[in-house]
């Protein structure tokens, strides 16, 4: 059930998980955990600019809505899956990409070569905005990626338009 949902929708929601340990046990079939900043898990908490990490999304946007972005874009290969565990249910939603729309955008741009300057751990690179098996996933984060050519700017516009019309998941 989890794998089918991930394949079809790109996400899977598990309700009534009591602890972070339970969440990790339920999702261990996805593969090994890759640490971020030396830790297997991170605590994400809204912060104002003054108390946030320099150049983080909270630093730039505080408590406002964050822009379209892919988590771990600064890794040489971004994470395929990201697990979020909430201690308490909240009313705040998130917009998730539609896998079919994402595939159409990749198909449209794959031969047009949108080029981005991407800041990543280990050194900055010029890259395309897709990754994964057969280039089926899009990466984008305005804090770490800058479009270099017109095709890349058009790609970003189309990606943003897709998300404006997307459903919010709560």
C-alpha positions as CSV (number, residue, x, y, z in Angstrom):
1,X,0.0,0.0,0.0
2,X,2.8,2.5,0.9
3,X,4.8,1.7,-2.2
4,X,1.8,1.9,-4.5
5,X,0.9,5.3,-3.1
6,X,4.5,6.6,-3.3
7,X,4.7,5.4,-6.9
8,X,1.4,6.9,-8.0
9,X,1.2,10.0,-5.9
10,X,4.7,10.6,-4.6
11,X,3.6,10.6,-1.0
12,X,1.9,8.4,1.6
13,X,0.2,9.6,4.8
14,X,0.2,7.3,7.9
15,X,-2.2,8.5,10.7
16,X,-2.1,7.7,14.4
17,X,1.6,7.1,14.7
18,X,2.5,7.6,18.4
19,X,6.2,8.3,18.3
20,X,9.2,9.1,16.0
21,X,10.5,5.6,16.7
22,X,7.2,4.1,15.4
23,X,7.4,6.3,12.3
24,X,10.9,5.2,11.5
25,X,10.0,1.5,12.0
26,X,7.0,1.8,9.7
27,X,9.1,3.4,7.0
28,X,12.3,1.4,7.2
29,X,11.4,-0.6,4.1
30,X,12.2,2.6,2.1
31,X,15.9,2.2,2.6
32,X,18.6,3.4,4.9
33,X,18.4,6.8,6.6
34,X,20.9,9.4,5.3
35,X,21.9,11.8,8.0
36,X,21.6,15.6,7.6
37,X,24.0,17.7,9.6
38,X,25.3,14.6,11.3
39,X,21.8,13.6,12.6
40,X,19.4,10.9,11.4
41,X,16.4,13.1,12.4
42,X,15.8,16.9,12.4
43,X,13.4,19.0,14.4
44,X,11.6,21.4,12.1
45,X,10.0,24.3,13.8
46,X,8.8,27.7,12.4
47,X,11.2,30.5,13.5
48,X,11.5,34.1,12.9
49,X,14.5,35.5,10.9
50,X,16.5,36.4,14.0
51,X,16.4,33.0,15.6
52,X,16.8,30.9,12.4
53,X,19.8,29.4,10.7
54,X,21.5,31.8,8.2
55,X,20.2,31.4,4.6
56,X,17.6,28.8,5.7
57,X,14.0,29.2,4.4
58,X,13.0,30.6,7.8
59,X,15.8,33.1,7.5
60,X,14.4,34.4,4.3
61,X,10.6,33.9,4.9
62,X,10.1,33.7,8.7
63,X,6.6,32.6,9.4
64,X,5.3,33.4,5.9
65,X,4.6,30.7,3.3
66,X,7.7,29.1,2.0
67,X,8.3,29.1,-1.8
68,X,8.2,26.0,-3.9
69,X,11.3,23.9,-3.0
70,X,12.7,20.4,-2.9
71,X,14.2,19.4,0.5
72,X,17.9,18.3,0.3
73,X,18.5,20.1,-3.0
74,X,22.0,21.0,-1.7
75,X,23.0,17.3,-1.6
76,X,24.7,16.0,-4.7
77,X,21.7,13.6,-5.1
78,X,18.6,14.8,-3.2
79,X,16.8,12.4,-1.0
80,X,14.3,10.2,-2.8
81,X,12.0,10.1,0.3
82,X,11.6,12.4,3.2
83,X,9.6,11.4,6.2
84,X,7.8,13.9,8.3
85,X,6.4,13.0,11.7
86,X,4.0,15.4,13.6
87,X,3.6,15.1,17.3
88,X,0.3,16.9,17.0
89,X,-2.0,17.2,14.1
90,X,-2.0,20.8,12.7
91,X,-4.2,22.7,10.2
92,X,-1.3,23.9,8.1
93,X,-1.1,22.1,4.8
94,X,1.6,21.5,2.2
95,X,1.4,21.4,-1.6
96,X,2.8,18.2,-3.1
97,X,3.6,17.8,-6.8
98,X,1.4,15.6,-9.0
99,X,3.6,12.8,-10.4
100,X,1.8,12.9,-13.8
101,X,2.2,16.7,-14.1
102,X,5.8,16.4,-13.1
103,X,6.5,13.8,-15.7
104,X,4.9,16.0,-18.4
105,X,7.1,18.9,-17.4
106,X,10.2,16.8,-17.5
107,X,9.2,15.4,-20.9
108,X,8.7,18.9,-22.2
109,X,12.0,20.2,-21.0
110,X,14.4,17.3,-21.0
111,X,15.8,18.0,-24.5
112,X,15.8,21.8,-24.1
113,X,18.5,21.7,-21.4
114,X,17.4,24.1,-18.6
115,X,20.6,24.8,-16.8
116,X,20.9,25.9,-13.1
117,X,23.7,27.0,-10.9
118,X,23.3,24.9,-7.8
119,X,25.0,25.3,-4.5
120,X,25.7,21.9,-2.9
121,X,27.7,20.3,-0.2
122,X,31.2,19.6,-1.7
123,X,31.1,22.5,-4.2
124,X,28.8,24.3,-6.5
125,X,27.8,22.8,-9.9
126,X,25.8,23.6,-13.0
127,X,23.0,21.0,-13.3
128,X,19.7,20.0,-14.8
129,X,16.7,20.2,-12.4
130,X,16.0,16.4,-12.4
131,X,17.3,13.3,-10.7
132,X,16.3,9.8,-9.8
133,X,16.0,6.6,-11.7
134,X,15.4,7.6,-15.3
135,X,15.3,11.3,-14.3
136,X,11.8,11.1,-12.9
137,X,12.1,13.6,-10.0
138,X,12.5,17.3,-10.1
139,X,14.6,19.3,-7.7
140,X,14.3,23.0,-7.2
141,X,15.0,25.4,-4.3
142,X,15.4,29.1,-4.9
143,X,17.8,29.4,-2.0
144,X,20.2,26.9,-3.7
145,X,19.5,27.0,-7.4
146,X,19.5,29.9,-9.8
147,X,18.3,29.5,-13.4
148,X,21.1,30.3,-15.9
149,X,19.4,30.3,-19.3
150,X,15.9,31.3,-20.5
151,X,14.8,27.7,-20.8
152,X,15.5,27.3,-17.0
153,X,13.5,30.4,-16.2
154,X,10.6,29.1,-18.3
155,X,10.9,25.8,-16.5
156,X,10.7,27.5,-13.1
157,X,7.6,29.5,-14.2
158,X,5.9,26.3,-15.4
159,X,6.8,24.5,-12.2
160,X,5.4,27.4,-10.1
161,X,2.2,27.5,-12.2
162,X,1.7,23.8,-11.6
163,X,1.9,24.3,-7.8
164,X,-0.4,27.3,-7.8
165,X,-3.1,25.0,-9.2
166,X,-2.2,22.0,-7.0
167,X,-4.2,20.6,-4.1
168,X,-3.1,21.4,-0.5
169,X,-2.6,18.2,1.5
170,X,-3.3,18.4,5.3
